[in-house]
Amino acid sequence: MVSGRPSLRYARTMNAQQEFVLRSVEENDIRFVRLWFTDVLGQLKSVAIAPAELEDALEEGIGFDGSAVEGLTRVSEDDMLVKPDASTFQILPMEGADKAGLTARMFCDVLTPEGEPSLGDSRHVLKMALDKAKEKGFSFYCHPEIEFYLFEQQSDWTRPPVPIDEGGYFDQVPRSSSMDFRRAAVSQLEQLGIPVEFSHHEAGPGQNEIDLRHADALETADNVMTFKTLVKEISLDRGIYASFMPKPLVDQPGSGMHTHLSLFEGDSNAFYEAGEEFNMSRTARQFAAGILYHAQEITAVMNQYVNSYKRLWGGAEAPSYVCWGHNNRSALLRIPQYKPGKTDSARIEFRALDPTCNPYLAFALLLACGVDGIDKQMELEEPTTDDVWDLTDGERMAMGIQPLPGSLDSALKQMEKSDFVAQILGEHVFEYFLRNKHAEWRQYRQQVTQYELAQYLPRL
């Protein structure tokens, strides 16, 4: 059992938060502590340690083979450390009934043996972007709306998935599995200190949405990773399957992760200015202009899988063009209706993200794009009031509206030309991401799909 008081060996360096973690582990009889971190593609990695090892982990980190984790390091630099961030300590409610005892988790920073940040640590990429914004006096907050489908469990996923219900947008389905699922998910999120703003049935059968309250971008990225893990755990416990796949059903809406963004200067919302159009400050307009300017070159990170582009170009309010508007749900950027008296709620909604992204890299790029717009005093073009999908190509061209990339291949070609994206991600993450995703595209391009067999085999 870990002592609640740090040993003399660490007495001078153990901070108050670390002491709190040690006490909590002892007082709650925690049996396992899971140390979480992500690879470059945003896949969660975990190592479990016994409480007796926690004190050393907090001070020195835990060694592991970094070359075995996607994009984390080169084979010649395989020795790496994960060091827990004590501020992220939470007891996991999903395992509270486990007879083996309670389990807690902490997110980790990935370090070299010398204690330097790993070049492949995506959490560090976001920290760097936040630090640069902080030097300019800005704090960055995010509020994600996370969509996902619930399907019947099946052993053969080459067959079309079967949604657990036939509900639609905002439907109240008495005693439905979806409603019960959302109730359980919200309850467990709040036990973890992750506040939820809304939850409801989405437009597709078996499709649901849970919206997390706004928080600092690093905390939000941690929350998104926790959310996806928790949703998967709950679904497995209930004998169903939760999927964050962007477009799992051909004839139904895809799943996105619309994310609301805001900048604060101290306690003041830097995006709000009374009397201006849509109450948007000059800072907000420049921030939005920066995102639109860089939108095409960051799309591969926002939408990193082949399937992501089936959602982007599948209609159903998914954004396909680089434009903005006030309450225009066909635009890439939307300025939500301002609520009188609530200046803190002024924000910009970015609608291209899907829930399969690495949130650390995605938030880092969105922040960097916006700050670049502020630094260069970029001008925001006129808002789009029309449904962009209803316009002809000629009308869009006349309005200067450019399309987002139409495929992963196209998005990668845009990204690999971008010195800006390489600078924000760092060359190591940038090059690994491109290499991995080019390989995915080559594999996809070689496939013979069910569509081709049905369309061509009978007549060719």
Phi and psi in degrees as a GROMACS rama.xvg file:
@    title "Ramachandran Plot"
@    xaxis  label "Phi"
@    yaxis  label "Psi"
@TYPE xy
-74.7672  134.636  VAL-2
-71.7869  144.485  SER-3
-70.9377  -16.4299  GLY-4
-106.732  130.459  ARG-5
-63.0271  150.488  PRO-6
-68.941  163.073  SER-7
-58.9526  -30.723  LEU-8
-59.9183  -32.0652  ARG-9
-112.964  7.36744  TYR-10
-58.8467  -31.9271  ALA-11
-82.7669  -20.7632  ARG-12
-109.929  -20.0795  THR-13
-68.7265  119.016  MET-14
-88.3035  175.276  ASN-15
-62.6735  -37.8771  ALA-16
-66.0111  -39.9607  GLN-17
-65.3931  -39.907  GLN-18
-61.6257  -39.9995  GLU-19
-61.1402  -41.7204  PHE-20
-61.774  -46.1522  VAL-21
-62.291  -42.016  LEU-22
-64.252  -43.4066  ARG-23
-62.8692  -40.3145  SER-24
-61.9918  -41.8563  VAL-25
-70.3678  -48.1628  GLU-26
-67.757  -29.5068  GLU-27
-98.0828  5.93496  ASN-28
53.8079  46.4859  ASP-29
-68.388  131.208  ILE-30
-97.4684  -30.2245  ARG-31
-137.709  143.81  PHE-32
-120.668  118.726  VAL-33
-91.573  128.65  ARG-34
-101.441  117.458  LEU-35
-106.978  141.533  TRP-36
-154.709  170.92  PHE-37
-121.322  154.06  THR-38
-86.0881  -177.247  ASP-39
-63.1489  -30.1282  VAL-40
-84.8989  -0.0575649  LEU-41
87.5284  15.7555  GLY-42
-82.5938  131.742  GLN-43
-73.6545  133.778  LEU-44
-115.439  151.365  LYS-45
-148.699  139.726  SER-46
-131.788  133.357  VAL-47
-99.661  134.739  ALA-48
-123.153  155.594  ILE-49
-79.5231  154.025  ALA-50
-54.478  -31.3098  PRO-51
-63.8462  -21.8255  ALA-52
-94.3314  -5.13224  GLU-53
-66.4874  -40.9649  LEU-54
-60.755  -44.9648  GLU-55
-64.5866  -39.3719  ASP-56
-62.6167  -41.2788  ALA-57
-65.3696  -34.3239  LEU-58
-90.3843  -40.139  GLU-59
-117.448  -17.421  GLU-60
87.7455  171.224  GLY-61
-116.366  129.292  ILE-62
-77.7394  147.152  GLY-63
-157.026  170.83  PHE-64
-86.2699  97.9553  ASP-65
-65.8842  -26.2229  GLY-66
-69.5625  -15.649  SER-67
-85.4134  -4.4864  ALA-68
-108.086  134.097  VAL-69
-51.2984  114.576  GLU-70
73.2138  6.54965  GLY-71
-76.8118  -38.6349  LEU-72
-161.541  172.545  THR-73
-82.9894  156.921  ARG-74
-59.3911  -33.8441  VAL-75
-71.715  -8.80725  SER-76
-125.438  51.0269  GLU-77
-75.1767  -26.1344  ASP-78
-74.4941  118.546  ASP-79
-136.189  168.254  MET-80
-125.212  143.691  LEU-81
-110.464  127.035  VAL-82
-118.819  119.76  LYS-83
-63.9563  141.261  PRO-84
-91.2849  105.158  ASP-85
-60.966  -24.8199  ALA-86
-68.8603  -13.699  SER-87
-98.5447  8.71964  THR-88
-62.8442  128.099  PHE-89
-148.864  146.267  GLN-90
-83.3186  131.179  ILE-91
-81.6875  113.844  LEU-92
-68.7651  -27.8375  PRO-93
-62.9351  -21.6063  MET-94
-111.033  14.986  GLU-95
-64.7043  -26.6761  GLY-96
-92.421  2.1827  ALA-97
-65.5918  127.475  ASP-98
-65.4556  -19.6255  LYS-99
-74.6787  -9.76577  ALA-100
112.626  170.863  GLY-101
-68.9093  151.026  LEU-102
-125.46  140.891  THR-103
-117.808  166.473  ALA-104
-138.193  154.797  ARG-105
-141.733  141.674  MET-106
-78.9611  152.967  PHE-107
-125.06  154.408  CYS-108
-95.0873  142.988  ASP-109
-99.1018  126.057  VAL-110
-126.011  158.064  LEU-111
-78.5648  167.846  THR-112
-59.0466  -22.5134  PRO-113
-84.6252  -0.589287  GLU-114
88.5931  8.44492  GLY-115
-88.6372  149.629  GLU-116
-60.4416  138.703  PRO-117
-67.4661  139.823  SER-118
-67.479  -18.3059  LEU-119
-100.108  8.80648  GLY-120
-85.0947  106.136  ASP-121
-67.1567  -28.7619  SER-122
-63.1796  -36.4743  ARG-123
-69.0421  -34.5053  HIS-124
-58.0363  -44.5863  VAL-125
-67.2018  -40.6584  LEU-126
-58.3142  -40.979  LYS-127
-63.1889  -43.6133  MET-128
-64.1253  -39.996  ALA-129
-66.029  -38.342  LEU-130
-64.157  -40.6933  ASP-131
-65.1658  -39.3909  LYS-132
-67.1761  -37.9741  ALA-133
-62.4841  -35.2576  LYS-134
-62.3333  -24.7752  GLU-135
-94.2248  3.12612  LYS-136
91.7429  12.151  GLY-137
-108.126  143.025  PHE-138
-114.217  142.244  SER-139
-115.232  127.695  PHE-140
-122.637  146.825  TYR-141
-132.691  149.474  CYS-142
-140.099  97.6451  HIS-143
-89.3227  145.122  PRO-144
-110.45  106.652  GLU-145
-103.065  121.026  ILE-146
-104.846  149.452  GLU-147
-160.619  160.25  PHE-148
-105.967  149.151  TYR-149
-113.589  121.707  LEU-150
-118.27  159.313  PHE-151
-64.8408  143.957  GLU-152
-69.9453  137.484  GLN-153
-146.558  153.85  GLN-154
-88.111  -24.0896  SER-155
-113.004  101.726  ASP-156
-85.7478  6.99872  TRP-157
-79.744  -15.9587  THR-158
-85.0237  152.041  ARG-159
-57.5577  135.162  PRO-160
-69.3165  153.299  PRO-161
-111.019  113.138  VAL-162
-62.232  151.893  PRO-163
-78.8192  -11.2769  ILE-164
-152.867  174.491  ASP-165
-112.839  21.9117  GLU-166
-67.2568  163.143  GLY-167
-124.616  -167.08  GLY-168
-58.9625  122.063  TYR-169
64.2087  13.9063  PHE-170
-65.042  139.231  ASP-171
-98.1102  104.765  GLN-172
-107.547  103.598  VAL-173
-55.0664  133.883  PRO-174
55.0303  28.0309  ARG-175
-77.3534  153.004  SER-176
-63.9877  -35.2305  SER-177
-63.4471  -45.159  SER-178
-63.123  -43.8541  MET-179
-64.677  -38.2775  ASP-180
-63.6793  -47.7403  PHE-181
-62.204  -38.8169  ARG-182
-61.4806  -44.1107  ARG-183
-66.4754  -41.3271  ALA-184
-65.102  -45.6971  ALA-185
-62.5542  -42.668  VAL-186
-60.4575  -44.6093  SER-187
-72.7745  -34.2787  GLN-188
-61.2781  -44.7278  LEU-189
-69.1264  -31.0127  GLU-190
-63.219  -27.9919  GLN-191
-86.4801  3.8451  LEU-192
78.6253  21.0939  GLY-193
-107.539  100.183  ILE-194
-72.9704  142.167  PRO-195
-110.608  137.876  VAL-196
-92.5269  -49.1929  GLU-197
-140.907  159.202  PHE-198
-150.4  140.573  SER-199
-165.886  165.831  HIS-200
-74.0864  136.998  HIS-201
-93.3272  -172.446  GLU-202
-70.8642  -32.0931  ALA-203
-83.5401  155.492  GLY-204
-63.8388  129.15  PRO-205
75.3718  5.23157  GLY-206
-94.125  137.28  GLN-207
-133.093  160.787  ASN-208
-138.003  136.074  GLU-209
-130.144  126.402  ILE-210
-105.328  125.03  ASP-211
-87.7587  145.918  LEU-212
-67.3585  157.042  ARG-213
-67.5883  145.564  HIS-214
-155.134  169.527  ALA-215
-50.6743  143.641  ASP-216
-58.9183  -37.5701  ALA-217
-66.9878  -44.7841  LEU-218
-62.2697  -40.5327  GLU-219
-63.7325  -42.2816  THR-220
-61.8712  -42.806  ALA-221
-59.6481  -41.2569  ASP-222
-65.0654  -38.5831  ASN-223
-62.9894  -43.2709  VAL-224
-63.6799  -41.1094  MET-225
-64.6535  -43.654  THR-226
-56.7447  -49.8271  PHE-227
-64.5545  -38.4007  LYS-228
-65.0904  -46.1113  THR-229
-62.5224  -44.4914  LEU-230
-61.6393  -41.5942  VAL-231
-62.7757  -43.4194  LYS-232
-61.8562  -46.1537  GLU-233
-63.8101  -41.6426  ILE-234
-63.6463  -42.1747  SER-235
-64.3763  -39.204  LEU-236
-61.1921  -28.9564  ASP-237
-99.0429  5.99272  ARG-238
74.4511  19.9408  GLY-239
-122.013  -179.568  ILE-240
-129.401  123.857  TYR-241
-96.2535  131.195  ALA-242
-127.401  131.971  SER-243
-98.6951  11.2279  PHE-244
-54.2139  131.187  MET-245
-61.4801  -35.7095  PRO-246
-142.474  78.7196  LYS-247
-80.8789  -23.3989  PRO-248
-120.167  128.748  LEU-249
-60.0414  -43.9014  VAL-250
-102.941  19.3938  ASP-251
-128.948  162.45  GLN-252
-61.1083  149.788  PRO-253
-80.9131  172.909  GLY-254
-105.729  123.788  SER-255
-114.152  -178.295  GLY-256
-138.175  68.2243  MET-257
-54.4133  131.906  HIS-258
-127.769  126.306  THR-259
-88.5151  133.113  HIS-260
-119.644  141.687  LEU-261
-150.547  149.714  SER-262
-112.741  140.135  LEU-263
-121.993  143.114  PHE-264
-111.06  101.573  GLU-265
65.642  -124.563  GLY-266
-95.6889  4.1698  ASP-267
-103.594  136.017  SER-268
-74.8518  114.206  ASN-269
-72.1323  -9.70569  ALA-270
-91.0782  -7.14864  PHE-271
-104.748  133.929  TYR-272
-148.689  114.605  GLU-273
-61.5551  139.851  ALA-274
90.4025  -16.9251  GLY-275
-82.9082  161.417  GLU-276
-56.1726  127.299  GLU-277
57.4469  17.3868  PHE-278
58.0441  27.9301  ASN-279
-87.2357  125.704  MET-280
-73.7859  168.29  SER-281
-61.8308  -37.6275  ARG-282
-60.3546  -43.0828  THR-283
-63.0771  -41.4968  ALA-284
-66.8065  -40.1309  ARG-285
-68.7384  -39.0475  GLN-286
-60.9004  -47.2807  PHE-287
-62.8052  -40.3982  ALA-288
-62.6607  -36.5265  ALA-289
-64.3501  -41.3688  GLY-290
-65.2472  -43.9566  ILE-291
-63.961  -38.0968  LEU-292
-62.2853  -39.3921  TYR-293
-98.7692  4.01381  HIS-294
-55.5258  -44.1762  ALA-295
-67.9023  -37.6987  GLN-296
-78.3482  -15.0864  GLU-297
-100.919  -2.69962  ILE-298
-60.5549  -36.9181  THR-299
-59.9162  -34.2925  ALA-300
-78.2548  -36.6448  VAL-301
-69.3377  -30.4435  MET-302
-138.184  86.091  ASN-303
-95.1704  0.640479  GLN-304
-118.571  157.277  TYR-305
-51.6582  -43.5864  VAL-306
-67.4065  -21.9181  ASN-307
-58.6562  -31.3958  SER-308
-82.8433  -15.1111  TYR-309
-69.0142  -33.088  LYS-310
-74.5389  -49.2276  ARG-311
-57.7843  -36.2087  LEU-312
-109.878  23.2414  TRP-313
-104.13  10.4131  GLY-314
74.5438  -150.653  GLY-315
54.2106  47.4984  ALA-316
70.4454  7.86973  GLU-317
-73.9283  139.018  ALA-318
-79.1573  132.021  PRO-319
-121.946  -8.15785  SER-320
-130.781  151.676  TYR-321
-87.1317  94.9137  VAL-322
-159.42  173.259  CYS-323
-137.16  162.219  TRP-324
-166.44  166.127  GLY-325
-92.9193  114.283  HIS-326
56.9291  28.3745  ASN-327
-100.493  105.143  ASN-328
-80.8408  2.16153  ARG-329
-95.888  -5.88525  SER-330
-88.9582  156.596  ALA-331
-66.7275  -42.8452  LEU-332
-113.979  132.121  LEU-333
-122.345  137.218  ARG-334
-101.229  104.262  ILE-335
-62.5568  157.36  PRO-336
-59.646  129.044  GLN-337
-73.1106  137.061  TYR-338
-96.2787  115.609  LYS-339
-51.9738  132.912  PRO-340
85.297  -3.18747  GLY-341
-118.685  72.7484  LYS-342
-63.9687  -28.6516  THR-343
-66.9499  -16.8182  ASP-344
-86.178  -4.23901  SER-345
-62.6337  129.059  ALA-346
-160.331  172.435  ARG-347
-122.135  132.894  ILE-348
-101.479  121.542  GLU-349
-98.1198  123.329  PHE-350
-107.03  0.503029  ARG-351
-86.442  -24.2422  ALA-352
-57.1664  141.566  LEU-353
-119.088  162.588  ASP-354
-73.5635  -0.473936  PRO-355
-89.8361  -3.10242  THR-356
-68.3031  161.144  CYS-357
-81.1141  108.552  ASN-358
-64.3216  -28.152  PRO-359
-65.4486  -47.1822  TYR-360
-69.8263  -40.6658  LEU-361
-63.0626  -47.5969  ALA-362
-67.0292  -36.3307  PHE-363
-61.2632  -43.8313  ALA-364
-69.8311  -41.8931  LEU-365
-61.2641  -42.8163  LEU-366
-63.8372  -46.1688  LEU-367
-63.5428  -39.292  ALA-368
-62.0062  -46.3561  CYS-369
-63.864  -43.5196  GLY-370
-65.6543  -35.3503  VAL-371
-61.8616  -39.0704  ASP-372
-63.3519  -37.9075  GLY-373
-68.4607  -46.8448  ILE-374
-60.2147  -38.6892  ASP-375
-96.0309  5.13207  LYS-376
49.9863  49.9635  GLN-377
-66.8743  145.515  MET-378
-94.375  136.303  GLU-379
-89.8054  127.688  LEU-380
-69.0518  175.1  GLU-381
-64.8656  146.252  GLU-382
-68.8621  155.023  PRO-383
-96.9999  123.638  THR-384
-99.472  -20.9467  THR-385
-81.3992  158.456  ASP-386
-69.1863  113.41  ASP-387
-62.2572  -29.7205  VAL-388
-66.4839  -26.5849  TRP-389
-83.1221  -11.4806  ASP-390
-79.5179  152.498  LEU-391
-80.326  164.058  THR-392
-57.9136  -38.9396  ASP-393
-64.4135  -41.3637  GLY-394
-65.3102  -42.0605  GLU-395
-64.4157  -40.6858  ARG-396
-63.6276  -41.3937  MET-397
-64.0842  -29.4283  ALA-398
-88.5109  -1.90535  MET-399
74.9568  23.3532  GLY-400
-91.8063  117.224  ILE-401
-95.9874  150.311  GLN-402
-80.9862  152.461  PRO-403
-71.6116  160.735  LEU-404
-53.9847  142.903  PRO-405
-93.3516  -4.32794  GLY-406
-156.161  166.073  SER-407
-60.4952  -40.3095  LEU-408
-58.1889  -47.7691  ASP-409
-63.4616  -40.3533  SER-410
-65.5897  -39.3208  ALA-411
-66.3628  -37.0275  LEU-412
-65.3147  -35.5255  LYS-413
-68.3528  -42.9066  GLN-414
-67.6687  -41.8326  MET-415
-69.239  -14.1279  GLU-416
-88.4713  -2.97654  LYS-417
-96.2218  107.723  SER-418
-67.0181  -30.1568  ASP-419
-62.9396  -50.0955  PHE-420
-64.2008  -39.8038  VAL-421
-61.7543  -38.202  ALA-422
-67.3395  -41.874  GLN-423
-71.6818  -43.9603  ILE-424
-78.3189  -24.7132  LEU-425
87.7889  145.461  GLY-426
-59.3252  -36.1734  GLU-427
-63.7749  -52.7317  HIS-428
-64.9931  -43.2573  VAL-429
-56.3563  -50.9637  PHE-430
-70.0049  -40.5751  GLU-431
-63.682  -46.1713  TYR-432
-56.7492  -49.3605  PHE-433
-61.7734  -43.0072  LEU-434
-62.7438  -45.074  ARG-435
-64.8207  -42.7605  ASN-436
-77.301  -30.9835  LYS-437
-62.5106  -38.3201  HIS-438
-64.8854  -40.4938  ALA-439
-61.6724  -42.966  GLU-440
-64.4178  -39.7541  TRP-441
-63.2124  -41.2455  ARG-442
-65.1313  -41.89  GLN-443
-64.285  -42.1748  TYR-444
-63.4241  -24.252  ARG-445
-85.2405  -8.52807  GLN-446
-77.3222  145.7  GLN-447
-101.899  112.907  VAL-448
-86.0753  164.983  THR-449
-61.5768  -34.7324  GLN-450
-59.7874  -46.4389  TYR-451
-64.1785  -41.6369  GLU-452
-62.1239  -46.1384  LEU-453
-70.2871  -34.8  ALA-454
-80.6705  -39.4663  GLN-455
-108.7  -34.2093  TYR-456
-59.3115  -40.1564  LEU-457
-68.5137  -19.5004  PRO-458
-127.555  0.194088  ARG-459
